[in-house]
Amino acid sequence: MRRRDALTALGALAVAGCANGALPRASGSPARTPSPSLDTLAQAGGRRFGTAIASTPGRTSAGSIQNPRYTDIVLGECGLVVPENEMKWQATRPDPATYDFARLDQIVAWAQTEGLEVRGHTLLWHRPQWFPDWLNSYDFGARPASEAERLVTEHIRTVTRRYKGVISSYDVVNEAIDHDRNAPIETSLSRAMGSPEAVLDLAFHTAREELPQGQLVYNDYMSWEPAHRKHCADVLRLLEGFRKRGTPVDALGIQSHIEMFSLDPATGVGPVAEREWRAFLDEVVDMGYRLLVTEFDVKDKALPGNIALRDAKVAEFSQRYFDLMLEYGEHLDDILAWGMVDGFNWLQYFGPSKRDDGLEVRGAPYGSDYSPKPLRDAIAASLAG
């Protein structure tokens, strides 16, 4: 049984030495989540519904375990959580010789207290701008390939061993495509090891050694908009390469930050390349990969400001998306939102997604008043269908 009282959960964390600066309960009534929950509906189809969550409050966090009104929603709707930033190298590796798991441990301890499962994100975000500064300028010495291999394998072993028996599904590699070259991106690690593919393959092989029965995921941001066609082709080439080289990748994580940066005059929602998207998904599953929706939310930039109209269009667009994705039900595993409440969603602060009129982006299932929106009902309808 989950303990629904978030203050009790925070007290348990404090006893365990994991809580740090817990906030008092926010003013207002606890969130009332609809029934059945999104996770209950997802479980009926053999999958789970979850969300990103943060260890501490912050303007770009997807909500925090120290915000009781937010955790009421998470506990009411989700069976699964994923750390938004706390597992990334920037958070866990302050320097080459040190690990810092304090914030990640808070999330894992809280999830275990509440009976929630945890996904891992991410063991390697293979992009220089998301490396810690020390890794971009690291001196790999006289044997650079060996030293780079040591850094990657040691990191992945340390993380997976720490959470063995708790986390079994990992985004092993996140966003490894160079958009200008349309090929895997170069980093300090890839230059030391000779190629990006060498780094990515090593990451997956190391994860498989540590998690023989785990789910190893390549995670990327493509979706069904026409602007994503080129990126989808790049991802397909990467996945084909994994298969040819025998790289142990089990699934493709489709982030699904679906966007309406322009509108289709015929529908009043974003234009989609549905035929091309289905062809992409067909190729992925034909190669033997499973699918996950790992980071769902909606970029509503082109919609009018009127909240009722905007919420209705976001819900319509999202239900179409989930109806299509759930057609791949026998290949589709867990579905996660990248935050449950608008006010904490990263899109509020991500420049390209911010609205020109300055209004709040309404791309999460719950509003900033912690009330369910039509988007929540649309997801539920797709899962129930």
C-alpha positions as a Markdown table, in Angstrom:
| # | Residue | x | y | z |
|---|---|---|---|---|
| 1 | Met | 0.0 | 0.0 | 0.0 |
| 2 | Arg | 1.3 | 3.5 | -0.8 |
| 3 | Arg | 1.4 | 6.0 | 2.0 |
| 4 | Arg | -0.4 | 9.0 | 0.5 |
| 5 | Asp | 0.6 | 11.5 | 3.2 |
| 6 | Ala | 3.5 | 13.3 | 1.7 |
| 7 | Leu | 4.6 | 14.7 | 5.1 |
| 8 | Thr | 4.9 | 11.2 | 6.4 |
| 9 | Ala | 7.0 | 10.3 | 3.4 |
| 10 | Leu | 9.3 | 13.3 | 3.9 |
| 11 | Gly | 9.7 | 12.3 | 7.6 |
| 12 | Ala | 10.8 | 8.8 | 6.5 |
| 13 | Leu | 13.3 | 10.3 | 4.2 |
| 14 | Ala | 14.7 | 12.5 | 6.9 |
| 15 | Val | 15.2 | 9.4 | 9.1 |
| 16 | Ala | 17.0 | 7.8 | 6.3 |
| 17 | Gly | 19.2 | 10.8 | 5.9 |
| 18 | Cys | 17.9 | 11.6 | 2.4 |
| 19 | Ala | 15.5 | 14.6 | 3.0 |
| 20 | Asn | 17.2 | 18.0 | 2.9 |
| 21 | Gly | 15.3 | 21.2 | 3.5 |
| 22 | Ala | 11.8 | 19.8 | 3.1 |
| 23 | Leu | 9.1 | 22.4 | 2.3 |
| 24 | Pro | 6.0 | 22.8 | 4.4 |
| 25 | Arg | 2.7 | 21.8 | 2.8 |
| 26 | Ala | 1.6 | 24.3 | 0.2 |
| 27 | Ser | -1.6 | 26.2 | 0.9 |
| 28 | Gly | -4.8 | 24.9 | -0.6 |
| 29 | Ser | -6.6 | 21.5 | -0.6 |
| 30 | Pro | -4.8 | 18.3 | -1.7 |
| 31 | Ala | -5.1 | 17.5 | -5.4 |
| 32 | Arg | -8.1 | 15.3 | -6.2 |
| 33 | Thr | -7.1 | 13.0 | -9.0 |
| 34 | Pro | -9.7 | 11.3 | -11.2 |
| 35 | Ser | -10.4 | 7.6 | -11.0 |
| 36 | Pro | -9.3 | 5.3 | -12.5 |
| 37 | Ser | -5.8 | 6.7 | -12.6 |
| 38 | Leu | -3.7 | 7.0 | -15.7 |
| 39 | Asp | -1.5 | 4.2 | -14.4 |
| 40 | Thr | -4.5 | 1.9 | -13.8 |
| 41 | Leu | -5.6 | 2.5 | -17.4 |
| 42 | Ala | -2.1 | 1.9 | -18.7 |
| 43 | Gln | -1.7 | -1.3 | -16.7 |
| 44 | Ala | -4.8 | -2.7 | -18.4 |
| 45 | Gly | -2.8 | -2.6 | -21.6 |
| 46 | Gly | 0.3 | -4.2 | -20.0 |
| 47 | Arg | 2.3 | -1.0 | -19.5 |
| 48 | Arg | 2.7 | 1.7 | -16.9 |
| 49 | Phe | 2.2 | 5.5 | -16.8 |
| 50 | Gly | 4.6 | 7.7 | -15.0 |
| 51 | Thr | 6.3 | 11.1 | -14.9 |
| 52 | Ala | 9.5 | 13.0 | -14.4 |
| 53 | Ile | 10.1 | 14.3 | -10.9 |
| 54 | Ala | 12.8 | 16.4 | -9.2 |
| 55 | Ser | 14.4 | 16.1 | -5.8 |
| 56 | Thr | 14.3 | 19.9 | -5.0 |
| 57 | Pro | 12.0 | 22.7 | -6.1 |
| 58 | Gly | 13.2 | 24.8 | -8.9 |
| 59 | Arg | 11.7 | 26.9 | -11.7 |
| 60 | Thr | 12.7 | 24.4 | -14.4 |
| 61 | Ser | 12.0 | 21.3 | -12.4 |
| 62 | Ala | 9.2 | 19.0 | -13.4 |
| 63 | Gly | 7.8 | 19.1 | -9.9 |
| 64 | Ser | 9.5 | 18.0 | -6.6 |
| 65 | Ile | 9.1 | 15.3 | -4.1 |
| 66 | Gln | 9.1 | 18.2 | -1.6 |
| 67 | Asn | 6.0 | 19.7 | -3.0 |
| 68 | Pro | 3.1 | 17.8 | -1.4 |
| 69 | Arg | 0.4 | 19.1 | -3.8 |
| 70 | Tyr | 2.5 | 17.9 | -6.7 |
| 71 | Thr | 3.2 | 14.5 | -5.1 |
| 72 | Asp | -0.5 | 14.0 | -4.4 |
| 73 | Ile | -1.0 | 14.1 | -8.2 |
| 74 | Val | 2.0 | 11.8 | -8.9 |
| 75 | Leu | 0.8 | 9.3 | -6.3 |
| 76 | Gly | -2.8 | 9.5 | -7.6 |
| 77 | Glu | -1.9 | 9.0 | -11.3 |
| 78 | Cys | 1.5 | 7.3 | -11.7 |
| 79 | Gly | 3.1 | 3.9 | -11.0 |
| 80 | Leu | 6.5 | 5.0 | -12.2 |
| 81 | Val | 8.8 | 8.0 | -11.9 |
| 82 | Val | 12.1 | 9.1 | -13.6 |
| 83 | Pro | 14.6 | 11.7 | -12.3 |
| 84 | Glu | 14.5 | 14.7 | -14.5 |
| 85 | Asn | 18.1 | 15.8 | -14.0 |
| 86 | Glu | 19.5 | 14.0 | -11.0 |
| 87 | Met | 21.1 | 11.1 | -12.8 |
| 88 | Lys | 22.8 | 13.1 | -15.5 |
| 89 | Trp | 26.6 | 13.5 | -15.3 |
| 90 | Gln | 26.3 | 17.2 | -14.5 |
| 91 | Ala | 24.5 | 16.2 | -11.2 |
| 92 | Thr | 26.4 | 13.0 | -10.3 |
| 93 | Arg | 30.0 | 13.8 | -11.4 |
| 94 | Pro | 31.3 | 17.1 | -10.0 |
| 95 | Asp | 34.9 | 16.0 | -10.9 |
| 96 | Pro | 36.6 | 13.0 | -12.4 |
| 97 | Ala | 37.2 | 11.3 | -9.0 |
| 98 | Thr | 34.0 | 12.1 | -7.2 |
| 99 | Tyr | 30.3 | 10.9 | -7.3 |
| 100 | Asp | 27.4 | 12.8 | -5.7 |
| 101 | Phe | 24.2 | 10.8 | -5.4 |
| 102 | Ala | 22.5 | 12.8 | -2.7 |
| 103 | Arg | 19.7 | 14.2 | -4.9 |
| 104 | Leu | 19.2 | 11.0 | -6.8 |
| 105 | Asp | 19.1 | 9.0 | -3.6 |
| 106 | Gln | 16.3 | 11.3 | -2.4 |
| 107 | Ile | 14.1 | 10.4 | -5.4 |
| 108 | Val | 14.8 | 6.7 | -5.1 |
| 109 | Ala | 14.1 | 6.6 | -1.4 |
| 110 | Trp | 10.9 | 8.6 | -1.8 |
| 111 | Ala | 9.7 | 6.4 | -4.6 |
| 112 | Gln | 10.4 | 3.2 | -2.6 |
| 113 | Thr | 8.6 | 4.6 | 0.4 |
| 114 | Glu | 5.6 | 5.3 | -1.9 |
| 115 | Gly | 5.6 | 2.0 | -3.8 |
| 116 | Leu | 6.6 | 3.6 | -7.1 |
| 117 | Glu | 9.0 | 2.1 | -9.6 |
| 118 | Val | 11.9 | 4.1 | -11.0 |
| 119 | Arg | 13.4 | 4.5 | -14.5 |
| 120 | Gly | 16.9 | 5.6 | -15.1 |
| 121 | His | 17.7 | 8.8 | -17.1 |
| 122 | Thr | 20.4 | 8.9 | -18.3 |
| 123 | Leu | 23.7 | 6.9 | -18.1 |
| 124 | Leu | 25.3 | 9.0 | -21.0 |
| 125 | Trp | 23.9 | 12.1 | -22.6 |
| 126 | His | 26.4 | 12.1 | -25.5 |
| 127 | Arg | 26.4 | 15.8 | -26.2 |
| 128 | Pro | 29.2 | 18.2 | -25.3 |
| 129 | Gln | 26.9 | 20.9 | -24.0 |
| 130 | Trp | 25.5 | 18.4 | -21.4 |
| 131 | Phe | 28.8 | 17.1 | -20.3 |
| 132 | Pro | 30.3 | 18.5 | -17.1 |
| 133 | Asp | 32.9 | 21.1 | -17.9 |
| 134 | Trp | 35.7 | 18.9 | -16.7 |
| 135 | Leu | 34.8 | 16.1 | -19.2 |
| 136 | Asn | 34.9 | 18.5 | -22.2 |
| 137 | Ser | 38.5 | 19.6 | -21.3 |
| 138 | Tyr | 39.7 | 16.3 | -19.8 |
| 139 | Asp | 43.3 | 15.2 | -20.4 |
| 140 | Phe | 43.0 | 11.5 | -21.5 |
| 141 | Gly | 46.8 | 11.1 | -21.3 |
| 142 | Ala | 49.1 | 8.9 | -23.3 |
| 143 | Arg | 46.5 | 6.2 | -23.9 |
| 144 | Pro | 43.3 | 8.2 | -24.6 |
| 145 | Ala | 41.2 | 5.3 | -25.8 |
| 146 | Ser | 41.8 | 3.3 | -22.6 |
| 147 | Glu | 41.2 | 6.2 | -20.3 |
| 148 | Ala | 38.0 | 7.2 | -22.1 |
| 149 | Glu | 36.8 | 3.6 | -21.8 |
| 150 | Arg | 37.7 | 3.5 | -18.1 |
| 151 | Leu | 35.6 | 6.7 | -17.5 |
| 152 | Val | 32.5 | 5.4 | -19.3 |
| 153 | Thr | 32.6 | 1.9 | -17.9 |
| 154 | Glu | 33.3 | 3.0 | -14.4 |
| 155 | His | 30.5 | 5.5 | -14.4 |
| 156 | Ile | 27.9 | 3.1 | -15.8 |
| 157 | Arg | 29.0 | 0.3 | -13.4 |
| 158 | Thr | 28.9 | 2.7 | -10.4 |
| 159 | Val | 25.4 | 3.9 | -11.2 |
| 160 | Thr | 23.8 | 0.6 | -12.1 |
| 161 | Arg | 25.3 | -1.2 | -9.2 |
| 162 | Arg | 24.1 | 1.4 | -6.7 |
| 163 | Tyr | 20.5 | 0.9 | -7.9 |
| 164 | Lys | 20.6 | -2.7 | -8.8 |
| 165 | Gly | 17.3 | -4.4 | -7.9 |
| 166 | Val | 15.6 | -1.0 | -8.0 |
| 167 | Ile | 16.1 | 0.4 | -11.5 |
| 168 | Ser | 15.9 | -2.1 | -14.4 |
| 169 | Ser | 15.0 | 0.2 | -17.3 |
| 170 | Tyr | 17.6 | 2.9 | -18.3 |
| 171 | Asp | 18.0 | 5.5 | -21.0 |
| 172 | Val | 21.5 | 4.3 | -21.5 |
| 173 | Val | 22.3 | 6.9 | -24.2 |
| 174 | Asn | 20.4 | 10.1 | -24.8 |
| 175 | Glu | 20.3 | 12.3 | -27.9 |
| 176 | Ala | 23.5 | 11.3 | -29.7 |
| 177 | Ile | 22.8 | 12.8 | -33.2 |
| 178 | Asp | 24.7 | 15.7 | -34.6 |
| 179 | His | 22.0 | 17.8 | -36.4 |
| 180 | Asp | 24.5 | 19.4 | -38.8 |
| 181 | Arg | 26.4 | 16.3 | -39.8 |
| 182 | Asn | 23.3 | 14.0 | -39.6 |
| 183 | Ala | 25.6 | 11.5 | -37.9 |
| 184 | Pro | 26.5 | 10.6 | -34.3 |
| 185 | Ile | 27.9 | 13.6 | -32.5 |
| 186 | Glu | 31.6 | 14.0 | -31.7 |
| 187 | Thr | 32.6 | 14.6 | -28.1 |
| 188 | Ser | 35.8 | 14.5 | -26.0 |
| 189 | Leu | 35.0 | 10.8 | -25.4 |
| 190 | Ser | 34.5 | 9.9 | -29.1 |
| 191 | Arg | 37.7 | 11.7 | -30.1 |
| 192 | Ala | 39.6 | 9.7 | -27.5 |
| 193 | Met | 38.1 | 6.4 | -28.5 |
| 194 | Gly | 38.2 | 7.0 | -32.3 |
| 195 | Ser | 34.5 | 7.3 | -33.1 |
| 196 | Pro | 31.1 | 8.2 | -31.5 |
| 197 | Glu | 29.9 | 4.6 | -32.3 |
| 198 | Ala | 32.7 | 3.2 | -30.1 |
| 199 | Val | 31.5 | 5.2 | -27.1 |
| 200 | Leu | 27.8 | 4.4 | -27.6 |
| 201 | Asp | 28.5 | 0.7 | -28.1 |
| 202 | Leu | 30.6 | 0.6 | -25.0 |
| 203 | Ala | 27.9 | 2.2 | -23.0 |
| 204 | Phe | 25.3 | -0.4 | -24.0 |
| 205 | His | 27.7 | -3.4 | -23.6 |
| 206 | Thr | 28.7 | -2.2 | -20.2 |
| 207 | Ala | 25.0 | -1.7 | -19.2 |
| 208 | Arg | 24.2 | -5.2 | -20.4 |
| 209 | Glu | 27.0 | -6.7 | -18.4 |
| 210 | Glu | 25.5 | -5.1 | -15.3 |
| 211 | Leu | 21.9 | -5.7 | -16.2 |
| 212 | Pro | 21.5 | -8.9 | -18.1 |
| 213 | Gln | 17.7 | -8.8 | -17.8 |
| 214 | Gly | 17.4 | -5.0 | -17.8 |
| 215 | Gln | 15.7 | -2.8 | -20.5 |
| 216 | Leu | 18.4 | -0.8 | -22.3 |
| 217 | Val | 17.0 | 2.2 | -24.2 |
| 218 | Tyr | 18.3 | 4.7 | -26.8 |
| 219 | Asn | 16.3 | 7.9 | -26.1 |
| 220 | Asp | 15.8 | 10.7 | -28.6 |
| 221 | Tyr | 13.4 | 13.6 | -29.2 |
| 222 | Met | 11.8 | 12.8 | -32.6 |
| 223 | Ser | 8.0 | 13.0 | -33.0 |
| 224 | Trp | 5.4 | 13.0 | -35.8 |
| 225 | Glu | 5.8 | 16.7 | -37.0 |
| 226 | Pro | 7.1 | 17.2 | -40.6 |
| 227 | Ala | 10.1 | 19.0 | -39.3 |
| 228 | His | 11.3 | 15.8 | -37.6 |
| 229 | Arg | 11.6 | 13.7 | -40.8 |
| 230 | Lys | 15.3 | 14.3 | -41.2 |
| 231 | His | 16.0 | 13.5 | -37.6 |
| 232 | Cys | 14.0 | 10.3 | -37.8 |
| 233 | Ala | 16.1 | 9.2 | -40.8 |
| 234 | Asp | 19.3 | 9.8 | -38.7 |
| 235 | Val | 17.9 | 7.8 | -35.8 |
| 236 | Leu | 17.0 | 4.9 | -38.1 |
| 237 | Arg | 20.6 | 4.8 | -39.4 |
| 238 | Leu | 21.9 | 4.8 | -35.8 |
| 239 | Leu | 19.5 | 2.0 | -34.8 |
| 240 | Glu | 20.5 | 0.0 | -38.0 |
| 241 | Gly | 24.1 | 0.4 | -37.0 |
| 242 | Phe | 23.4 | -0.9 | -33.5 |
| 243 | Arg | 21.9 | -4.0 | -35.0 |
| 244 | Lys | 24.7 | -4.6 | -37.5 |
| 245 | Arg | 27.3 | -4.3 | -34.8 |
| 246 | Gly | 25.4 | -6.5 | -32.2 |
| 247 | Thr | 25.0 | -3.6 | -29.8 |
| 248 | Pro | 22.6 | -4.7 | -27.1 |
| 249 | Val | 19.8 | -2.0 | -27.4 |
| 250 | Asp | 16.4 | -3.2 | -26.5 |
| 251 | Ala | 14.1 | -0.2 | -27.2 |
| 252 | Leu | 13.8 | 3.2 | -28.6 |
| 253 | Gly | 12.6 | 5.9 | -26.2 |
| 254 | Ile | 10.5 | 8.4 | -28.1 |
| 255 | Gln | 10.5 | 11.6 | -26.1 |
| 256 | Ser | 7.3 | 12.9 | -27.7 |
| 257 | His | 7.6 | 16.7 | -26.9 |
| 258 | Ile | 4.9 | 17.1 | -29.6 |
| 259 | Glu | 4.7 | 20.6 | -30.9 |
| 260 | Met | 2.3 | 23.1 | -32.5 |
| 261 | Phe | 4.7 | 25.8 | -33.8 |
| 262 | Ser | 2.4 | 26.2 | -36.7 |
| 263 | Leu | -1.2 | 25.1 | -37.4 |
| 264 | Asp | -2.9 | 23.0 | -40.1 |
| 265 | Pro | -5.7 | 25.2 | -41.4 |
| 266 | Ala | -7.9 | 22.1 | -41.9 |
| 267 | Thr | -7.7 | 21.0 | -38.3 |
| 268 | Gly | -6.7 | 24.0 | -36.3 |
| 269 | Val | -3.9 | 21.9 | -34.6 |
| 270 | Gly | -0.3 | 21.2 | -35.6 |
| 271 | Pro | 0.5 | 19.7 | -39.0 |
| 272 | Val | 1.7 | 16.1 | -38.8 |
| 273 | Ala | 3.4 | 13.7 | -41.2 |
| 274 | Glu | 1.3 | 10.7 | -40.1 |
| 275 | Arg | 2.2 | 8.4 | -43.0 |
| 276 | Glu | 6.0 | 9.1 | -42.6 |
| 277 | Trp | 5.7 | 8.6 | -38.8 |
| 278 | Arg | 4.0 | 5.3 | -39.2 |
| 279 | Ala | 6.7 | 4.2 | -41.7 |
| 280 | Phe | 9.4 | 5.2 | -39.1 |
| 281 | Leu | 7.7 | 3.3 | -36.3 |
| 282 | Asp | 7.3 | 0.3 | -38.6 |
| 283 | Glu | 11.0 | 0.2 | -39.4 |
| 284 | Val | 11.9 | 0.5 | -35.8 |
| 285 | Val | 9.8 | -2.4 | -34.6 |
| 286 | Asp | 10.7 | -4.5 | -37.7 |
| 287 | Met | 14.3 | -4.3 | -36.5 |
| 288 | Gly | 13.1 | -5.8 | -33.2 |
| 289 | Tyr | 13.1 | -2.7 | -31.0 |
| 290 | Arg | 10.4 | -2.0 | -28.5 |
| 291 | Leu | 9.0 | 1.5 | -28.0 |
| 292 | Leu | 8.5 | 3.7 | -25.0 |
| 293 | Val | 7.0 | 7.2 | -24.8 |
| 294 | Thr | 9.6 | 8.7 | -22.4 |
| 295 | Glu | 9.0 | 12.5 | -22.1 |
| 296 | Phe | 5.6 | 13.5 | -23.2 |
| 297 | Asp | 4.3 | 17.1 | -23.2 |
| 298 | Val | 2.9 | 19.6 | -25.7 |
| 299 | Lys | 4.4 | 22.8 | -27.1 |
| 300 | Asp | 1.3 | 25.0 | -27.8 |
| 301 | Lys | 3.1 | 28.1 | -29.2 |
| 302 | Ala | 0.9 | 28.6 | -32.3 |
| 303 | Leu | -2.5 | 28.2 | -30.5 |
| 304 | Pro | -4.5 | 31.2 | -29.5 |
| 305 | Gly | -4.3 | 32.5 | -26.0 |
| 306 | Asn | -7.9 | 31.6 | -25.0 |
| 307 | Ile | -7.4 | 28.9 | -22.4 |
| 308 | Ala | -10.6 | 26.9 | -23.0 |
| 309 | Leu | -9.9 | 26.8 | -26.8 |
| 310 | Arg | -6.2 | 26.1 | -26.3 |
| 311 | Asp | -6.8 | 23.3 | -23.8 |
| 312 | Ala | -9.3 | 21.7 | -26.2 |
| 313 | Lys | -6.9 | 21.8 | -29.1 |
| 314 | Val | -4.0 | 20.4 | -27.0 |
| 315 | Ala | -6.2 | 17.6 | -25.9 |
| 316 | Glu | -7.4 | 16.9 | -29.4 |
| 317 | Phe | -3.8 | 16.9 | -30.8 |
| 318 | Ser | -2.5 | 14.7 | -28.0 |
| 319 | Gln | -5.3 | 12.1 | -28.2 |
| 320 | Arg | -4.6 | 11.7 | -32.0 |
| 321 | Tyr | -1.0 | 11.1 | -31.1 |
| 322 | Phe | -1.6 | 8.6 | -28.4 |
| 323 | Asp | -4.3 | 6.8 | -30.4 |
| 324 | Leu | -1.7 | 6.3 | -33.1 |
| 325 | Met | 1.1 | 5.2 | -30.7 |
| 326 | Leu | -1.2 | 2.7 | -29.0 |
| 327 | Glu | -1.8 | 1.0 | -32.3 |
| 328 | Tyr | 1.7 | -0.3 | -31.7 |
| 329 | Gly | 0.4 | -1.7 | -28.4 |
| 330 | Glu | 2.2 | -5.1 | -28.7 |
| 331 | His | 5.5 | -3.2 | -29.1 |
| 332 | Leu | 4.8 | -0.2 | -26.8 |
| 333 | Asp | 5.9 | -0.3 | -23.2 |
| 334 | Asp | 5.7 | 2.5 | -20.6 |
| 335 | Ile | 4.4 | 6.0 | -21.2 |
| 336 | Leu | 5.8 | 8.9 | -19.2 |
| 337 | Ala | 5.0 | 12.6 | -19.1 |
| 338 | Trp | 7.9 | 15.1 | -18.6 |
| 339 | Gly | 6.1 | 16.6 | -15.6 |
| 340 | Met | 2.4 | 16.6 | -14.5 |
| 341 | Val | 1.8 | 20.3 | -13.8 |
| 342 | Asp | 2.1 | 23.2 | -16.2 |
| 343 | Gly | 3.9 | 25.6 | -13.8 |
| 344 | Phe | 6.8 | 23.3 | -13.3 |
| 345 | Asn | 7.1 | 22.1 | -16.9 |
| 346 | Trp | 10.5 | 22.8 | -18.6 |
| 347 | Leu | 8.7 | 24.3 | -21.6 |
| 348 | Gln | 8.0 | 27.5 | -19.6 |
| 349 | Tyr | 11.7 | 28.3 | -19.8 |
| 350 | Phe | 12.9 | 26.7 | -23.0 |
| 351 | Gly | 13.3 | 29.6 | -25.4 |
| 352 | Pro | 12.0 | 28.0 | -28.7 |
| 353 | Ser | 8.9 | 26.7 | -26.9 |
| 354 | Lys | 8.0 | 29.9 | -25.1 |
| 355 | Arg | 4.8 | 31.6 | -26.3 |
| 356 | Asp | 5.2 | 35.0 | -28.2 |
| 357 | Asp | 2.3 | 36.4 | -26.1 |
| 358 | Gly | 4.1 | 35.6 | -22.9 |
| 359 | Leu | 1.3 | 33.3 | -21.6 |
| 360 | Glu | 2.1 | 30.1 | -19.8 |
| 361 | Val | 2.5 | 27.0 | -22.0 |
| 362 | Arg | -0.3 | 24.6 | -21.2 |
| 363 | Gly | 1.3 | 21.3 | -22.2 |
| 364 | Ala | 1.1 | 19.2 | -19.1 |
| 365 | Pro | -1.9 | 17.1 | -17.9 |
| 366 | Tyr | -2.6 | 19.3 | -14.9 |
| 367 | Gly | -2.8 | 23.1 | -14.6 |
| 368 | Ser | -0.8 | 25.3 | -12.3 |
| 369 | Asp | -3.7 | 25.2 | -9.9 |
| 370 | Tyr | -3.2 | 21.4 | -9.6 |
| 371 | Ser | -6.5 | 20.7 | -11.4 |
| 372 | Pro | -6.8 | 18.1 | -14.2 |
| 373 | Lys | -7.2 | 19.5 | -17.7 |
| 374 | Pro | -8.7 | 18.2 | -20.9 |
| 375 | Leu | -5.3 | 16.9 | -21.8 |
| 376 | Arg | -5.4 | 14.5 | -18.8 |
| 377 | Asp | -8.8 | 13.2 | -20.0 |
| 378 | Ala | -7.5 | 12.8 | -23.6 |
| 379 | Ile | -4.7 | 10.6 | -22.4 |
| 380 | Ala | -7.1 | 8.6 | -20.3 |
| 381 | Ala | -9.4 | 8.1 | -23.2 |
| 382 | Ser | -6.6 | 6.9 | -25.4 |
| 383 | Leu | -5.4 | 4.5 | -22.8 |
| 384 | Ala | -8.9 | 3.2 | -22.1 |
| 385 | Gly | -9.5 | 2.7 | -25.8 |
